[in-house]
Amino acid sequence: MDYRVLVLLVLEGAFALFLLWRSGCIVSARSLLRCCLLIALALFIRLTYFDRENTDYQWFLKVWVDFYRTHGGFSGLLESIGNYNIPYLYFLALFSYSSIRDLYLIKLLSVLFDIVLAWSGLRIIQKSGGSRFRAILCFFAILFLPTVLLNSSCWGQCDSIYVSFALLGLALALPEDDREGNPVLSMICIAVSFGFKLQAVFIMPAWVLLWVWRKYKWYWFLLFPLTYLVLILPAVLFGRPLLDAVMLYIDQADTVGSALNYNAPSLTALLRNPASPDAVSNLLIVCAFLATFVILLVGIFFRHRMNVKCFLSFAALTVLVIPFLLPHMHDRYFFAADVLTLILAVCTPPLAFSAILTEFGSYLCYLAYFTGYYQRIGNSNIFLTNDKGALAVLLAILFIIFNIVLYFRGQKNSEKRS
C-alpha cells in the first residue's frame, strides 16, 4: 500500500473529526477519544477493501482514467467518454496526473464523501431538534451502514457524492430554532447533486414540498439551471460543445438498458418474464409519476400540519417509491433511500423498521453483485431473484405511509381537543 494513500486517509479522518467538533458534538476529552476510535475503525474497515477490484473499475473507471492520461488530462474533457456526468469526470481527469494508483484515488474520493454524507445526516438530526447523542449516533450509523461502506471502499462507486449534496441541501433548507433555512444554498446543493448523478431526481420532489411548506420564492429555483451550467462550464472551456454538455443525460437515456430490472429491489423483481416488457415498462413509468404526484398532493394539502420529522417522512417516501416503481432500475439506485430512511429512524425511532427493511433490500443486491449470483430469465431480461428484497422495500414504504397517516390523525385529534 502506498504510504501516500495512508496519509490521505488520515487527513480524511481528521476532516471527520473537524466536522464533528464544528457541529458541537465533541465537548470533552472522552467524547473526542470515542469519536477518534470510531472514525479510525470506520476508515480501517474501508482500507481493507482498497485493493479489491471489480468489473465496474476494470471495464469503465480504469479505462476512463487511462483515456485522460493519454489525452492530456483535462484536455481530454472535450471528448465524450463514459456514461458519468461531467463533474465526476473532472476528478478522473485530475487523477490521471497523479502517480498514485487511480483505484486508490477513486476510493479515497468516495470515502471523503462518505464523511460528508454522515455529516449531512448529522445536520438534519440537529435541525429536527435531536439531541447531541442522536446526532453522533446518526453520523456513525451512516459511516458503518453496510451499503455505504461497501459502495465506496469495495465497489469504488460515487453514490455518496450526489447523495451527500442532496442531504446537505435538505439540511440547509430546514429551519433551526427560530432561524429560517437557507434556500439559496439548498438549491445550489441539489443542483450539484443532480450534476453528479441523474438519480438525484428521486429526492428532488422534496424541494416542491419545501417550496410550499416553507413558502420559498419561486425564483430561487432558477439557481438550479445556473448552477448546472457553472458545473459544466470548465469542460466547455476545454472544448466540449455546450449543447453536448447540457444534453448529456438525455443522450445517455439509451444506455440505461432494456431489461426491466438490473439487480434492484424494485417492483419488477417480483415479475417473471412478462409477455410484453415494453408495455409493463410504460405502465410502471406512468405509475411512478402518478404516485409521486399523489405524495406531493397530500404533502401540499397537509402542509400546515407539517414539521421537520413529517417532512423527512415524505422525502423518504419519494426516494423509495420512485425507484421502486420505475423499470430499468440498477442495484445502487436505492442508495439515497438507505441513508434517508436511516436518518428518519434516528429522528423517529419507531420507523427503524423501515430503515432495516430498506437496507436489507439493498444489501441483497450488493451481495448478489459481489458474489455473481444472477439468474437469466427469458431471452433478453436479466433479473436477480431478489423478490425478498423487493418485498422488504414494499413493506418499508407501507410502514412509512402508515406512520404518516397516524401522525396526521394525531394532529387532527389534538386540534379537536383544543
C-alpha positions in Angstrom: 0.0 0.0 0.0 1.3 3.4 -1.0 2.1 5.5 2.1 0.6 8.5 0.5 -2.8 6.7 0.5 -2.5 6.2 4.2 -1.6 9.9 4.7 -4.7 11.0 2.7 -6.9 8.6 4.6 -5.6 10.0 7.9 -6.3 13.5 6.6 -9.9 12.4 5.8 -10.2 11.1 9.4 -9.0 14.5 10.7 -11.6 16.2 8.5 -14.3 14.0 10.0 -13.2 15.0 13.5 -13.3 18.6 12.5 -16.8 18.3 11.2 -17.9 16.7 14.5 -16.2 19.4 16.5 -17.6 22.2 14.4 -21.1 20.7 14.8 -20.7 20.9 18.6 -20.6 17.1 19.1 -17.2 16.9 20.7 -17.5 18.6 24.1 -14.9 16.7 26.2 -11.7 14.6 26.0 -13.8 11.5 26.5 -16.1 12.2 23.5 -13.0 13.1 21.5 -11.4 9.8 22.2 -14.6 7.9 21.4 -15.0 9.7 18.1 -11.3 9.1 17.2 -11.7 5.4 17.8 -14.9 5.1 15.8 -13.6 7.1 12.9 -10.4 5.1 12.9 -12.4 1.8 12.8 -14.6 3.0 10.0 -11.6 4.1 7.9 -9.7 0.9 8.7 -12.5 -1.3 7.5 -12.6 0.7 4.3 -8.9 0.4 3.9 -9.1 -3.4 3.9 -11.1 -3.2 0.7 -8.9 -0.7 -1.1 -7.0 -3.3 -3.1 -10.1 -5.1 -4.3 -11.0 -4.5 -8.0 -14.3 -5.2 -9.7 -15.6 -5.2 -13.2 -17.0 -1.7 -12.9 -13.5 -0.5 -12.2 -11.8 -2.7 -14.8 -14.2 -2.1 -17.6 -15.0 1.5 -17.1 -13.3 3.7 -14.4 -9.8 2.5 -15.1 -10.4 2.8 -18.9 -11.6 6.4 -18.5 -8.7 7.5 -16.3 -6.3 5.9 -18.8 -8.0 7.8 -21.6 -7.4 11.1 -19.8 -3.8 10.1 -19.1 -3.2 9.6 -22.8 -5.2 12.6 -24.0 -3.6 15.4 -21.9 -5.7 15.1 -18.7 -8.2 17.9 -18.6 -7.8 18.4 -22.4 -9.5 15.1 -22.8 -12.7 16.6 -21.5 -13.6 17.8 -24.9 -14.2 14.2 -25.9 -17.4 12.3 -24.9 -16.4 9.3 -22.9 -18.1 7.2 -20.3 -21.7 7.4 -19.0 -21.0 9.5 -15.9 -21.7 13.2 -15.9 -19.0 15.8 -16.4 -18.4 16.9 -12.7 -17.3 13.4 -11.8 -15.1 13.2 -14.9 -13.2 16.3 -13.6 -11.9 14.1 -10.8 -11.0 11.3 -13.1 -9.1 13.7 -15.3 -7.3 15.1 -12.2 -6.4 11.6 -11.1 -4.7 11.0 -14.5 -1.9 13.4 -13.4 -1.1 11.5 -10.2 1.4 8.7 -9.8 -0.8 7.2 -7.1 -2.8 4.2 -8.3 -6.1 5.5 -9.7 -8.1 2.7 -7.9 -7.0 4.2 -4.5 -7.8 7.8 -5.6 -11.2 6.8 -6.8 -12.0 5.1 -3.5 -10.4 7.9 -1.4 -12.7 10.4 -3.1 -15.8 8.3 -2.3 -14.7 7.8 1.3 -14.3 11.5 1.7 -17.9 12.0 0.7 -18.9 9.2 3.0 -17.8 11.6 5.7 -19.7 14.5 4.2 -22.7 12.2 3.8 -22.6 11.3 7.5 -22.2 15.0 8.5 -25.2 15.9 6.3 -27.2 13.3 8.2 -26.0 14.7 11.5 -27.1 18.2 10.5 -30.5 17.0 9.6 -30.8 15.4 13.0 -29.8 18.7 14.6 -32.3 20.6 12.5 -35.0 18.2 13.7 -34.3 19.0 17.3 -32.5 15.8 18.0 -30.0 15.6 20.9 -26.3 15.5 20.7 -26.3 11.8 21.2 -28.7 11.2 18.3 -26.7 13.4 16.0 -23.5 11.5 16.8 -25.4 8.2 16.5 -26.6 9.2 13.0 -23.1 10.2 11.9 -21.6 6.9 12.8 -24.6 4.8 11.8 -24.2 6.2 8.3 -20.4 5.6 8.3 -20.9 2.0 9.3 -24.1 1.3 7.2 -23.1 -1.7 5.1 -24.2 -0.3 1.7 -22.4 3.0 2.4 -19.2 1.2 3.4 -19.2 -1.2 0.5 -20.3 1.3 -2.1 -17.2 3.5 -1.6 -14.4 1.2 -0.4 -15.2 -2.1 -2.1 -17.2 -1.1 -5.2 -15.4 2.2 -5.8 -18.7 3.9 -6.7 -19.5 7.6 -6.2 -23.1 7.4 -4.9 -22.0 9.1 -1.7 -21.2 12.2 -3.6 -24.6 13.0 -5.1 -26.5 11.8 -2.0 -24.3 13.9 0.3 -25.0 17.0 -1.6 -28.7 16.2 -1.8 -29.0 15.6 2.0 -26.8 18.7 2.7 -29.3 20.6 0.6 -32.2 19.3 2.8 -30.3 20.2 5.9 -29.7 23.7 4.7 -33.3 24.2 3.8 -34.7 23.1 7.1 -35.4 25.7 9.9 -33.4 25.5 13.1 -34.7 27.0 16.3 -36.0 30.5 15.4 -33.8 30.7 12.3 -35.1 30.0 8.8 -33.3 27.7 6.4 -31.0 28.8 3.6 -33.0 28.0 0.4 -30.3 29.6 -1.8 -27.5 27.2 -0.7 -30.1 24.4 -0.6 -31.0 24.9 -4.2 -27.3 25.0 -5.2 -26.6 21.8 -3.4 -29.4 19.8 -5.1 -28.3 21.2 -8.4 -24.7 19.9 -7.7 -26.2 16.6 -6.7 -28.0 16.4 -10.0 -24.9 17.4 -11.7 -23.1 14.3 -10.4 -25.8 11.8 -10.8 -29.2 11.7 -12.6 -30.6 9.6 -9.7 -30.8 12.8 -7.7 -34.3 13.2 -9.3 -35.6 10.6 -6.8 -35.2 13.1 -4.0 -35.9 16.3 -5.9 -39.7 16.2 -5.3 -38.9 17.1 -1.7 -38.0 20.6 -2.9 -41.5 21.0 -4.1 -42.7 20.3 -0.6 -40.2 22.8 0.8 -41.4 25.4 -1.7 -45.0 25.2 -0.4 -44.2 24.4 3.2 -41.6 27.0 3.9 -43.1 29.4 1.4 -39.8 29.8 -0.5 -39.7 32.1 -3.5 -40.2 30.5 -6.9 -37.3 32.4 -8.5 -34.8 30.6 -6.2 -35.4 27.6 -8.5 -33.6 29.5 -11.2 -30.4 28.8 -9.3 -30.8 25.1 -10.4 -30.0 25.6 -14.1 -27.5 28.3 -13.4 -25.6 26.0 -11.0 -25.7 23.2 -13.5 -24.3 25.5 -16.2 -21.4 26.5 -13.9 -20.6 22.9 -13.2 -20.2 22.0 -16.9 -18.5 25.3 -17.8 -14.9 24.1 -17.3 -15.5 21.2 -19.8 -16.9 23.7 -22.3 -13.8 25.9 -21.8 -11.7 22.9 -22.6 -13.5 22.5 -25.9 -16.6 20.4 -25.1 -19.6 21.7 -27.1 -22.1 23.4 -24.8 -25.1 21.6 -26.2 -23.4 18.3 -25.9 -22.6 19.0 -22.2 -26.1 20.3 -21.4 -27.8 17.4 -23.2 -25.6 14.6 -21.7 -28.3 13.0 -19.6 -30.7 12.9 -22.5 -28.1 11.4 -24.7 -27.4 8.7 -22.1 -31.0 7.6 -21.9 -30.3 4.8 -24.4 -27.6 3.4 -22.2 -30.0 2.5 -19.3 -30.7 -0.8 -20.9 -33.9 -2.6 -22.0 -34.2 -5.1 -19.1 -37.0 -4.4 -16.6 -34.6 -5.0 -13.7 -30.9 -4.8 -13.2 -30.4 -6.4 -9.8 -32.6 -3.9 -8.0 -35.1 -4.5 -5.1 -37.9 -2.8 -7.2 -41.3 -4.0 -8.2 -40.0 -5.5 -11.4 -38.0 -8.1 -9.3 -41.4 -9.6 -8.5 -42.2 -10.1 -12.2 -41.1 -13.2 -14.1 -40.7 -12.8 -17.8 -43.8 -10.7 -18.6 -45.3 -11.3 -22.1 -44.9 -7.6 -23.0 -41.9 -6.0 -21.2 -42.4 -2.7 -23.1 -46.0 -2.3 -22.1 -45.1 -3.1 -18.5 -42.3 -0.6 -18.6 -44.6 2.2 -19.9 -47.2 1.3 -17.3 -44.7 1.5 -14.5 -43.4 4.9 -15.6 -46.9 6.2 -15.5 -47.5 4.7 -12.1 -44.3 6.3 -10.8 -45.4 9.7 -11.9 -48.9 9.3 -10.5 -47.5 8.1 -7.2 -45.1 11.0 -6.9 -48.0 13.4 -7.8 -50.2 11.9 -5.1 -47.4 12.1 -2.4 -46.8 15.7 -3.3 -50.5 16.5 -3.3 -51.0 15.0 0.1 -48.0 16.8 1.4 -49.2 20.1 0.0 -52.7 19.6 1.4 -51.4 19.0 4.9 -48.5 21.5 4.7 -49.9 23.5 7.7 -49.6 20.4 9.9 -46.1 19.6 8.7 -43.0 19.6 10.9 -39.4 18.6 10.2 -39.9 14.9 11.0 -43.1 14.7 8.9 -41.3 16.4 6.0 -38.5 13.8 6.3 -41.1 11.0 6.1 -42.4 12.5 2.8 -38.8 12.8 1.5 -38.0 9.2 2.4 -41.2 8.1 0.8 -40.4 9.7 -2.6 -36.9 8.4 -2.6 -38.3 4.9 -2.0 -41.4 4.9 -4.2 -39.9 6.3 -7.4 -37.1 3.8 -7.9 -39.4 1.0 -6.6 -42.0 1.6 -9.3 -39.7 2.6 -12.2 -38.4 0.0 -14.6 -34.8 -0.5 -15.6 -33.5 0.2 -12.1 -30.0 -0.8 -11.1 -28.7 -2.2 -7.8 -27.3 1.0 -6.4 -30.4 3.2 -7.1 -31.7 2.8 -3.6 -28.5 4.2 -2.0 -30.3 7.5 -1.1 -33.2 5.6 0.4 -30.8 3.5 2.5 -29.4 6.7 4.1 -32.5 8.8 4.3 -34.6 6.0 6.0 -31.7 5.6 8.5 -31.8 9.3 9.3 -35.6 9.1 9.6 -35.2 6.2 12.0 -32.8 8.2 14.2 -35.3 11.1 14.2 -38.3 8.8 14.8 -37.2 5.5 16.4 -40.5 3.7 15.6 -39.5 4.0 11.9 -36.3 2.0 12.4 -38.2 -1.0 11.0 -38.4 0.8 7.6 -34.7 1.6 7.7 -33.9 -2.1 8.4 -36.1 -3.3 5.6 -34.7 -0.8 3.1 -31.1 -1.7 4.0 -31.9 -5.4 3.8 -33.3 -5.0 0.3 -30.3 -3.0 -0.9 -27.8 -5.3 0.8 -29.1 -8.3 -1.1 -28.3 -6.5 -4.3 -24.8 -5.8 -3.2 -24.3 -9.3 -2.1 -25.5 -10.6 -5.5 -23.1 -8.3 -7.3 -20.1 -9.3 -5.3 -20.9 -13.0 -5.4 -22.1 -13.0 -9.0 -25.4 -14.5 -8.0 -27.7 -13.7 -11.0 -30.2 -15.7 -12.9 -31.2 -15.3 -16.6 -34.9 -15.4 -17.2 -36.3 -15.3 -20.7 -34.4 -14.4 -23.8 -33.3 -10.9 -23.0 -34.2 -9.8 -19.5 -31.7 -10.4 -16.7 -33.1 -10.5 -13.2 -31.8 -11.2 -9.8 -34.2 -13.4 -7.9 -34.5 -10.6 -5.4 -38.1 -10.9 -4.7 -37.3 -10.9 -0.9 -35.6 -7.5 -1.3 -38.5 -6.1 -3.3 -41.0 -7.2 -0.7 -38.8 -5.7 2.1 -38.8 -2.3 0.3 -42.5 -2.6 -0.3 -43.1 -3.2 3.4 -40.8 -0.2 4.3 -42.9 2.0 2.0 -46.2 0.8 3.6 -44.8 1.3 7.1 -43.8 4.9 6.4 -47.2 5.6 4.9 -48.9 4.1 7.9 -46.9 6.3 10.2 -47.7 9.4 8.2 -51.4 8.6 8.5 -51.0 8.1 12.3 -49.2 11.5 12.5 -51.9 13.4 10.7 -54.6 11.6 12.6 -52.9 12.5 15.9 -52.7 16.2 14.7 -56.4 16.2 13.9 -57.4 14.7 17.3 -55.2 17.3 19.1 -56.9 20.1 17.2 -60.3 18.7 18.3 -59.3 18.6 21.9 -58.0 22.1 21.9 
